[in-house]
Amino acid sequence: MSTILEWKVKQLVDRTAISDWLPYEAWDDTNQVYRLDDGRIGVVFSSKPLLGLSEESIQKLTNLFESDLPIGTTFQFMLHASPIIEPYLDNHVILAQRGQAGERYVADARKTAEFYLHARDTQLTSNPPLRPRDFTVYVSVAFPTQETTAQGWEDERIHQAVSGIEGQLNTLGLLPERVGPLQLLSLLHVLLNPGHSWESRPPAYSDQLPIRDQAVRLDTKATLRTKMIELDGKFLKTLTVQSWPVQWHGGNNRELIGSLIRFTDQITCPFFLTLNVLKFDQVKAKGKLRKKHVIINQQASGFLLGLIPSLKFKLDHFNGVQAQLENGRQLIGSYFQVVLYGDTPRHVEEQTGALRALYRAKDINLQEDHFIGWKILMTGLPLGLPSDDKALIDGLRRMKTYHTEVPAHICPIVADWKGGGAPVVLLTSRSGQLITMDVFANQQTNYNMAIAATSGAGKSFFMNNWIKSYLGIGGQVWVIDAGFSYVKLVELLKGQYIQYGANAQRLCFNPFSKLVHWGSNAGGVDDPSDRADELATLKALHAQMASPSRPLSDVELSFIEEAIMRVLEGEGCEGCPDSVHKVLKSMTDPRARDLARVLASYAKGGMYSHLFNGANNVNFENDFVVLELDGLNEQKQLRSVILLQMQMNIQAVMYKKENRGRRKFVILDEAWDLLSQGGNTAAFFETGARRVRKSGGSMITITQGINDYYDKMRDVGRYLLENAEFVGLLKQKTESIAAFRNNGRIVLSEMEYRLLSSVTKTTEYSEIFMITPFGRGICRLTVPRETQLLFTTNPDELSMIDRVRKEGPKELSIDEAIQCIIAAERAQAGADNPRLA
C-alpha cells in the first residue's frame, strides 16, 4: 500500500514544476504587499529573533491572534537556521579594505572568512559538530479579500491591518522589516535550491514574471521518497508536532532549537521551524467544540471512564478550553512543523533521531510526515499556508483546534543573541549563530568595557583577537600591561613595544609636555571644558605623586591647582613637576609646604627626578603600542604615577585631529594590580574616562574577577565598572559568582546566572558571557590553528614556537615558525580539521 501511495505522490510532483506549488504571484510595490495566486493579499516581515518570551510577550502574541481580522487569515512564524553567512563575512573583509591598515590585515580578514566558510561546510567544533549559521525570524500574514471569500476584506482595509500588525510586532520586541521580492527570492533560493551556492541566487527581481517562476533554478529537481525528499542534491525531512506536554511555557522556547546548557543537545544541520495558525469562524468553531464537549461528558460519566482512562484526560482538556473561552479567548487552528536539511540520507536520519530525542526529553511528540512531506514543506514556507480549514484539518490532518493562548506559547521566535554593530569581531553562539561585535555602534552612552576571568580562562586570548580585529579596520590601540601577554602580537604586527624595565634610565614622563589644550600646544579654539578636564587630570596626577595611598582634601587639592596654574601661566608646556614643587614650597601656608615636601621625590634632586623633569620622550609612533610596566612591581607608588601619566600621553594622541573618527582603545591589563594603590586615581579616571569618550575612544580594563573592581581597586574600580557599558565575563570561580551575586554587583536573571556558571574553555574554543546595550549572551571564540598559536599562553606551545624559531641556521619570525608548525601538523593529521585548513 505504501508503495502505491508513494508512487501516486511522486507522479503528482514529477508532472508539475516546483514553482507551480508556490503561491507567489506579484509584488505590490506601492503598498509593500504580495498578491497570491488564490487572490489573497500577503505580507512578510523579517526580524532578529527574541532572546526569550516573557509573560508580557505571550500576552501580546495572544492579542495578535485575537485581532479583528477576516476569517481565514493565516499567520506563519518561521525561525530559519540558515547556512548563509556570506553577508557577515563579506562585510568583515570590506571593513578591512576600507580601514587601509595594510594588505596583511585584508589577507587576515579573508583568512577568517575562509575559516568560517570551511567550518560551515564541515564543522566548527567536534562535539557537537556545530556549523556557523544565521537565525532569522520570518512572520507572514495572508488575508482573504472580497474577491476570494464572502468574509474577505477590501484591499484598503487590509493595508491598514498590515500596518497595525507591524506595530504589534514592534511592541512584542521584534524589529520587523518588510521583505521585498528580491529578499524573498533569496530566502526561497536557500530553502528550495539547497544544493546551489549563495552566489547563484537571483541577482534581481523582474516584475514581468510571476515571482514563483523566479524562485527555483532550472536545474533544481525534487525526488520524493517514502520518508524524505531529495531536493537539489540535498535531503529533507519534514516532521510535525503531534502533541505538546500538558504544561509548556513560552519561556522554554529557546529549547526548541537545542539546549543552552547541555552542549551536545543541538540541531546541527540547517533547518527551519514554522508555526502555522489559521483564524477560524468563531461561531462554527465553538459549535463544533460544544458538540465534542457534550459527547466527552456523556462518555466520561458512564462505565467507559473505567475502561478508557484517557477519557478523563480529554474531559479535563475540554473543560480547560471551555474555561479559557469564558475568559475571552478564541478558538484557532494551528500546527507546528520542522524541516531538516541533510547532505545524505544517513545524515538527515541521524539529525531526525537527534531532534526527536531532544524534543522527547521535553515531552514533545514528533511525527514524521511520510508521503505528505512535500505538501508539508510547501505549506511551511512564508505565505504557503492556505486558508481552507477543511483541507488542513481533514485533508492534511495536521491542523488542530486550540484556544489562542496555545500558539502564543509555542511561537518559534526565540534564538541566540546576534551581537551588535558591524562585524569587526566575529564570534559564535552555542548553537552556531554568527555573532558580530562593535562597541562603537553604541551611540547612547560610552564604549568602555570591563573584562573579568580566572587565570587561564582565556582573557589574553580574547583580547589579542579583539586588538587584532580593530587594528585590521584602521583602529588604534594602546595597552598598558605588566604580564608580557602581547609580545608575540606586537612583533607580528610590527607594533611599538615600550618596556620600562629595559629603558628606565632613558624615559621621561613629564606630564606638561603632552598637554593639548594649554600653552603652545593649544589650538586657540579649544572647548573650555577640554581645558578644565586636562587641568583636572594634571591636578589628579600631582595629587597621586604627593599622596599615592590617601585622597587629598579639598584644601590640599586647591593648593596643587593653584601651583599648577602658576606654572601653566609662566611656563606653559615647558613646565614640569619640579616647577610645581617650587611654587608649593614658596607658599606661606604650612599645608602647601607639606605638599612640597612629599613632592620632593619628583623634583630635581629627588629619586624620580630624571623620570619627570625634562621633555617627555615617550612618543607613540605606531597604531599599536604596548607599554610594559615590568620592573615596577616593588615600586607601586611610582607605578601608579607612571600609569596615570601614560593615560595622559594616550589621551593627547587620541585628541589629535588626524585621529578623529578612528576607533581607539586604551587597555589596562591586570587592572586589579595596576590600580590597587588607590590614592587619587579615582578622580583621575573619572575625568580621564570622560576625555576618552569625548575623543571617540574606549577604555577597557581587565581583571581576574568582578569583585576586584570593588575589593582591590575600590573607588576607582567601582567607577570604571559602573561606567562600562560592556562587560565580558569569562570562566569565573563558583565562589566569585556567589559573592558578586549576593552583593548585587552584577544584576542577572536566574537563568543568566546559570548560564554564567556554565561558561567554559576547551581546546577548541573559549567562552565569554557578554553584557551589552545590544543584549546579552554567551559568545564563543573559535579561531584557526594559526591564530591560536599566535595568541597562546600555553607554556608547551610557547616552548615549541621558540624551539622552531631557533632550529634553522637563521632565526625564524613568529609567523614563519607558526607556519612550519601548522605544516607539520597538517601532514600528520590531514586537512579535515577546520582549524588546520
N, C-alpha and C positions, 0 to 999 in steps of 0.2 A: 504494500500500500504506500509506504514511504517513497519507494522508487517512482511510483506513478505521480504522486504529489510533486516530488522534486522535478520530474520531467515536465509537468504542466507549468510550474513556476518558471523553470528555465526557458521553456518555449516562449512564454509571455515576454520575458525580458529580452531574449535573443531577437525577437521580431520587432522590437522598438529601440530607438536610440535612447541613451541615458538621459539626454536633455529633455526627452518627451515626458519624463517623470517629474520634471521640475515645474514649479508654479509661476516662476518669474516671467512676467510679460514685458513690462515697460517701467520707466522711471519718470515720475512727475517732478521735474526739477523745481518748478515754482513752489510746490507745497512740500517737497522733500519726502515723498512717499512713493510706494511701489503700486503698480496695478498688476493684479494676479490674473492667471488665465481663467479663473472661475468668476471674475468680476469683482472680487473683494479688493479692498484697499489695505495695504500693509505698510508697516514702518519697522525698521531695525535700528537698535541702538547698540553701541559697543561701550565697554567701560572696564576699568581696572576692577578686579574682584574686591569685595569687602574682606576684612581680616576676621570678621566674626559677626554673628547675628545676636543682637540684644532683644529684650522684650519689646522695646520701642520699635525696632526694625521689623519684627514679626508682626506687630500690630499694623504697621504701615503697609506691609505686604498684604495682609488680610483686607485692609481697606481698599487696596488696589484691585483685588479680585472681586470686591463687592461694589466697585464703581458703577455708576449708572451708564452702562454700555449696552449695545444691542445684543439680543440673544444670538448665540453663535460666534461671538467674539472669541478669538483664541489668543492665549498668552503662551510664549515659549521662552524659557530661561535656559540658555546653553552656557556651560562652562567648558571651554575648549583648551586642552593642554596641547598647544601647537609646537611642532618641532621647528618652526620657522623663527630663528634667532638672528638671521642675517641683518635686519634693520638695526639692531643694537650694535652688532659688530662693525657694520659699515660706518656707523656714526662714530664709533670708537676710533677707527682709523682716520676718519675725516678730521676729528679733533686734533689728532697728532699732526696731520698735514697742515692744518691751519695754525697750530702752535708755533711752527717754524723753529722748533728747538733743535732740529738736526735730523739727518736721514736715519741715524741709529734708532731714534725714538719712533719714527714711522715704521721702520722694519720691525721693531719690537711690538708695536701695535698690531701689525699684520700677523706676527707670530702668535700673539694672543688670540686673534680671530681664528687663525688656523687651528689652534689648540682646541677651542670650543667647538668648532665645526667638526673636527675629528672625533671629539668626545660625543657629539650629537649622533654621529653615525656609528659609534662603538659604545663607549661608556665613559662616564666621568669618574665614577667611583665603582669599586668592585662589589661591595656588599652594603646595600643592594646595588645592582648595575644601573644606576641612575644616569639619565642623559639630560643635558641642559635643554630647557624648553621655556615656553611663554604662555601663561594662563590669561585668558581674556573672557569676559562675560559678554554674551550677546542676548539682548532682550528684544523679542519680536512680537508684534501685536497685529492681528489681521481682523478687519471689520467687515461684516456683511453690509452691502449697500442696498439702496432701494431697488436697484435693478436685479439683485440676486435673490432677496427674500422679502417677505411682507414685513418682517420686523427690522429690516435694514434701515440705515440712516442715510440722509442726503450727504453729499460729499463735504460740504462746508462744515457741517456739524462734526463729521469725522475728523477733519483737520483741526478743529478746536479741541476735540478729545485727545488727539495726539499730543498737542502742546500741554494739556493737563497731565497726561501720563508722564511726559518728560519731566515736569515739575515734581511729580510724586517720586520718580526715581531719584531725583536730586535730593529730596528731603530724606530719602532712605539712606543716603550716603554714597550712592553710586555717582559716577561722573559721566553721565550719558552723552555720547556724541552720535549724531545720526550717521548711519552707514550709507554712503552713496553707492552707486552702481559699480564703480571700479573697485572699491574696497570689498563689496560683496563678492565680486568676481574673484578677487584674490583669496577670500575665505573659501569659496567653493572650489577654487583651484587646489587648495590644500586638502580639502575634505574628499573631493571626487577624483582627483588626479594624484594620489599619494606617491606614485612612482616617478612623477616629474619633479624637476628641480624648481626652486623658487624663482630662478631667473627666467623660466619658461612661462611664467604667469602672463595673463593678458596685459599688454602694455597700455591699453586704452579701452574705453567703453564706446561702443557705437550705438547711437540712438536709431540707427536704420535697421537694426536686427533685434529680435526678441532677446531679452537678457539670458534666458535659458540656453539659447543657441550659442552663447559666447562662453559658457561656463565649463564645458568639457572639451579636452583636447581630442583631435581627430583620431589619434592612435590609442586612446584610452578604451579599454574593454572591460566588461564585467562578466564574470562566470559565477553562477550560483551553485553552491554545494549544499548538502543537507544541513551542515552545521555552521557554515561560514560563507563568506563572499570573497571571491578573488577579484580585486579591483585594481587595475593598472599595475599589476605585478606585486601588489601587497595583499594581505589577507585580513579581512574584517570579521569581527564577531559582534553581534548585537544581543543585548540582554535587557530584560525588563524586570523591574522590582515587582515581585508577586505579592509580597506582604512586608509591612513595616512592623517594628516592635510595638508592643502595646503602648509604651511610653517612649516618645522620641522628641527631643527639644532641638530647635534650630541652632542653639548654641553649640551643638555637636557637629555641625555640617562640614567643618574642616576635615573631619574624619572620613568624609565621602571620597576624598582624593588620596587618602593614605594617613598614616599616623604621624603626629608631630613628635611623639616621644619614642616610639619603637621604630628605629631606623629601617628595619627590614620589611616592615608592613607598608609597602609602597606600590603604586601602579607605575611601572617603569617604562611603559610604551606610550606612544601618542594615543589620546582618547578624547572623547567628549561625553559630557552628561547633559541630558536635556529633560527638564520638567515641562510636560505638556499639560495645558489647562484649557478647558472649554467652558464657556459661560452657558448655563442651562436656562431653559424656560422654567422659572421657579414654580409656577402653578402645576405644570406637568410633573416636574421632578419631585415635588413634595407629595403629589398624589400617588406616584409610584412608591415612594418611601413609606407612605402611610399604609398602603396595601401590604407591603412586605412586613411592616411592623405588626400589623394585625395577625398575619399568618404565624410569625415567630412567637407572638404572645400566646396564640392558641396552642402551638406545638409545645411550648415550654411549660404550659400549665397542666399538661396531661402526663401519661405514663412514658411518653417519648423522652422526656427530660432525663429519666433514669437510664434509658437505653443509649441516648446520644448526648454525652456530656457537653459537646461543642455547642449545643443549643443555648446553654447558659451564657457562653461567651458571646454568641450572636445577639441574644436578648440584651445583654449589657451594652453591646456596641450600639444597637438601635436606640436604646434608652439614652445613651450618651449623645448620639447625634440629635435626637429629638430635643434634648435639653439645650444643646447649642443653638438649634433653630429658634427655640423660645427666647433665647438671649440675643437674637438678632442676626445670627449667622445665616448664610445662604448655602444652597447646595451647588456643587460644581463638579465637573468631570475632570479627571486628572490621571496621568500615569508618568512614571519616571523611567528613563532608559539610559543605557550605557552603550557606547560603541568603542571597541578596542581595535587598534591597528597593529598588525604584526608583520615581520619580514618573511616569515614562513608559516605554514600551518602549525608546526610544532610550537613555534614561538607564540602564536596567538592562543593556542590551547594552554600553554603554560601561564600566560597572562590571565586567561579566563579563570584557571584554577586559583591563582593567587588572589584575584579580585573576589571570587566567591568566598574564599576563606576569610578575606578581610571584612567583607560585609556580613558573613555568617557570624563572626565574632561580635557583631553589633545587633544580632537577631534580625538582620535584613535578608530576606529570602529572594534570591535572583533566579530567574528562569531564562534559559537560552531560547532565542526566537528561531527555532527550526522552521524552515520553509518560508517563513514570512519575514526573514531578516531584511530583505531588500525593501519591503514596504515600510518596515520599522525605521530603516536608515533614512528613507526619503521623508517620512513624517517628522523625523527628529531634526531636520535641517531648519534654519530660520525661515519662518513663514510656510513651512512644509505641512503643518497640521491642518487638515480640512475641518470645516465647521459642521460636518454631518455626524451628529452624535450617534445615530443608528449604525453607521459604518464603523465607527470607532469602538462602540460597545458590543454590538452583536457580530460585526464582521471581523474586525481586527482582534477583538476580545482582549484588549489591553486596558482600555479606559474603565475606571471605576468611579463611583459616586462618593464624594466626601463633603464635609462642611468646609467652608472657605479657610478656616484656620489651618487645616492639614497641609495643603500645598505651601502655605507660608512657612511652615516649619521645615519642609524638606527642599526648599528652594536652593539650587546649587549655584550660589553666587559668592561663595567663600573659598579663598585660596591663600597662597602665601604672599607676603609683602614683596613689592617690586622695587623698593628703594625710592629714590627721588632725585631729580635733576638729570643732567647729561651723563652718558656712560663713560665718565672719566675713570672711575674704579669699577671693575666688574667682579661680582661675587655671585653665588647661587644660594638658593634656599635648600631646606632639607628635602623638598620634593623636586628639586632641579630648576625652579624658577630662576631665570637670569635676573640678577639684581644690579641696578645702576646706582651710583652714588656720586653726588657732587654737593658738598656742603654750601657752595656759593649759590646754589639755587634757592636757599632760604633768604628771602628778602624782608622778613618780618623783624628779626632781632639781630643775632650775631652768627658768626660762622665757627665759634670756638668748640673744641671737643675735649672731653676728658676720657681717658682710657685707663682701665684697671684690669690687672690679671695677676695670677700667681706666677711665680718663677717657672719658666719652661712652658707656659701656656701658649706662647706664640706671638706675644705683643711686638717684639722686634721684627719678627717675620711680617706681621701685618703692616707695621709702619714702613718697612723697606718697600713693600709693594705700593703703599699709599704714596710715598715720596716719589718713587719712580713713575707712577701714573701721572702725577701732577706736573712733574718736570717734563714729561712727554708732551704736554699740551702747552708748553711755554711758561710754566709756573716758576716760582722762586721759593726756595726752602732754606731755612736756617735751623740747624739742630744744635742744641746745647746738651751735651752728653757727658757722662762720666763712666761709661762702660764699654767703649770700643765696639758698639753694635753696628756701626755704619761704615767701618773701614773699607770693606770689600766694595760696597756700593759707591763710595767716593772714588776709589781707584778706577772702577769700571767706567763710571760716568764722567771721569776726569773733573771731579769737583774740587773744591778748595778745602783742605784739611788743616786746621789750626790747632796745634797741640800745645797746651800751656806748659806741660812738664818739660818739653824739649826746647821751648822758646821763651821761658820766663824772664831771662835777662834782657831780651831784646824787645819785649812787648811793652806798649804804653797804652793805658786805658783812660786817658784824660777825658772826662765827660764834656767839657766845654768845647772841645774841638769838633764834636759831631752835632752841635746844636744846629737846627734847621731854621728856627723862627726868631733867632736873636743875633745881634752883632752883624758882622759882614756877610754871614750866610743867609740872612733874612732876605726874602724876595720883595718886601715892601708892600705887598698886598695880602699879607697873612691874616687869617681869621684870628681875632683876639683870643678866641677860645683855644686855638692851637698854641699860642704863646703861653697862655695860662697853664695848659696841660704840660708843656715842655718844662716850664718853671716848676710845676708840681713834681715831676719826675726827678728833676735835678735836686730839688729840696729833699725828696724821699731818699735819694741816693746818698747825699751827705748825712742825712739822719742815720742811715744804716752804718755809715762809717763811724759816726760818733757813738751809736748805741745799737750794736748788732743783735742784742737779745731782748731789749726793752723798748717799746714805743715811746718816743719823746712826748713831752707835754706840749700843750698849745703854746706856752710861753717859749719853750726851748725851740720849737719849730719856727716861731716868729723871729727869733734871733738868727737862725740859719737862713731864713728867707731874706732878711734884711742884709745879711752879709753877701749872699749870692747876688742880690740886686745891685749892690755897690760894685761888685766885681764885674757884672754884666755892663753896667754903665761906664765903668772905667776901662775895662779891657775887652769886653765882648767875648768873641770866640777864642781870644788869646789867653783867657783866664785859666785857672787851674785850682785844684783843692788847696794848694799852698796859699793862694791869694785869699780864699775863703777863711783859712786858718788865721791869716794875718789880720783880717778885718775883725773877726771874733775876738782875737787877742787884744785888739785896740779898744774894744768897748769897755765901758766902766762897770757895767753890771757884772757881778761875780758869776752869775749863771752863764753868761756868754763866755767868760774866761774859762769856766769849767768845760764848756763845749770845745773851746780851742785846745784845751789840754788833752782831751780824748781824741781830737783830730790830729794831734801831733804826729801820729804814726804815718799819716798820709801826706804830711807837709815835708818840705825839704829838710833833709837830715833824719827823717823818720825811716823806719824799716821798710815801708812800702812806697817811699818817695819816687823811686825810679819807675814804678808801675803807673803813676797817675799824674806826674808833672812833666810836661813836655808836649809834643804834638802826638795826638792819638794816631798810632800807626797800624791799628787793627782794621785793615781795609778789606772789604768784601769784593772780590774780583770775579765772582762766579755766581751763577744762578743757584748753585747747590753748595752750601757752606756747612761744615761740621766743626763745631768748637768743642774740643775735648778738654774738659777741666780735670784731667788727671793730675796727680801731684798735689792736690789741694784738699784731700780728704782729712788731713790733720790740721788744716788751717781754714776751718769752716767760716770764721768771721770774714776773712779775706775773700773766700769763695763766694759768700753771699753778696759782697760788694761787686766783685767782678761779674757775677751773674746779672746783677741789675744794670751794670754798665754795658754789658753785651746786648741787653734788651734795648738800651738807648741807641746803640750803634745800629741795631737791626731796624728800629723804628725810623731812624734817619734815612736809611736806604729805602724803606717802604714808601716814604713820603716823596721821593723823587718823582718829578713829573713823568719821566720816561717809564716809570714802573706802574703808573696808574692804569687800571683796567686789567692788570695781570693778577692771577691767583697767587696769593702769597701766604706762607706758613712760617711761624716761629714755633719750634717744637722743643719742649723741655722733657727730655727722657730722664727717668728716675727722679721725677719731680719731688717725690716724698723725701728724698735725701737732699736735693739741692735747695729746697725751700723750708727745711725743718728748723733753720736758725731762728726764724720769726723776726723779732725786732720791728723794723719799719717797712718790711716788704709788702704788707697788705696795702698800705697807702700807695706804694709804688705801682703795684699791679692793678689796683683799682683804676688809676689813671692810665697806665700802660695798656691795659686791655681795651680801654675806650679809644686810645690812639690807634691801636692795631685795627680796630673795627672801622674807624674813620678813614684809614688808608686802604681799606678793602682787603684786609688781611685776616688770618685765622690764627688763634693761639691754641696749641694742642699740648696738654700735659699728660704724662704717662706715669702711673704709679702701680704698686703691687696690690692695691686694694682700695675700694671706695672709702673705707674707714681711715685711710691715710690722709685724706683731704681734711678730715676733722681732727684726728688724734695726733698726727705728726706735723701737719702744715698749719693747723689751727685757723686763724683768721684769714690768712691768705689762701689757704686751701679751700675753706668754705666759700670764699668769694669766687675762686676760679671754678669750682664745681657748680655753684648756683648760676654762674654766667656762662655756662657751656650748654648751648642748645643741643649739642650732640654728645651722647655718652655711649662708649663702647665697652662692654663687659665681656672679657674672655673668661676662660675657666676660673671659677672662684672657689675658695675653700668653703666647705659647708658652714663652718663657724663664722666666716666673714659674712656670708649671706644672711645668716641668722642675726648677726649683730646689726647690720645696717637696715635689716627689715624691722627689727624691734625699735630702732631709733628713728625710723621713718625717713632715713636719708635718701633712699630711692623708693619712690612710690610705684608699685606694680600691682597688678591684679594677682589673684591666687594662681591662675593659670600661667601668668608670666613668671612668677617666682618658680613655679615648677619647671618651666622651660629653661630658666636661667640655671637651675640646679643641674640640668642635663647637658649644658654646654660642654663640649669636649674637644679633644685634639687627637688626631690619628696620624698615621704615616702618610695618608693621602690628602688630608685637609685639616685646617684649624677652624674653629667656630668662634663667632663673636655675636653677642646679643646687642643690637643697635637700638638706641632710643633717640629718635629724631623728630623734628617738626613734621616730617613726611609720614611718620608711622613708626612701628616697632616690629622687630622680627629677628630671627636667628639667621645670620649670614655665614656662608662657608667660603673660605679662600682656598681654592684649588688651583695649582699652577703647574706648568711643565717642569720636568726634572731639572732643566737648565736653570730656571728661575729659582727653584727650590734650593739648589746648591749655592746659588748666589746669595740667598738670604739666610742660609742655615747658620745656626749657632751650635749645632751638634758637634761635640769635640772630635768624634771619629771622622766625620765628614770634613771638618776643618783641617784635621791632620792629613787626610787623604789629598785634599786640594793642595796643601803646602808641599806634600811629597811629590805629587805630579809636577808641580811648577819647577821643582829643583832637579828632576830626574835627568833631563837632557843636558847637552853642552851649553845651552843658553836658557836662562830662566824664563819660563812662560808667563804671560799675563794671566790674570784670573780668568778672563774669557776663554783663552786658549786652553787652560788647564781643565776647565769645566767641559769644553767640547771634547777633549780627549777622554774624560771620564764617561761621558754620555756615549761616545762611540764604542767604548769597551763594553758598557752595559747593554747597549743595543745589540752588539754582536753576540753577547751571551744569552740575552733573553728574548730577542726579536723585537720588532716594532709594533706588536699588537697592543702593548700597553700605551694608552693615550698620553701618559705623562712622558714617555720616551719618544713618541712620534714627533 
